[in-house]
Amino acid sequence: MNKLSRWIVLPLLAIAAIFFYSIGNTSSLIMFLILGFMFELDFRLKAFPRKNNKR
């Protein structure tokens, strides 16, 4: 992922996660909490990619 797309995608994923968490908390719908969790997980995986240590 290049730097420009990272700067565009990461904030959108974080905003989506916060949005779905807030909807899930106010309406007590577990589906929105799960969606928020999925967006947060995707955000964290893209923000902190694994380093490949090949020897």
Secondary structure, DSSP 8 states (H G I E B T S, - for coil): --HHHHHHHHHHHHHHHHHHHHHHHHHT-HHHHHHHHHHHHHHHHHHS-------
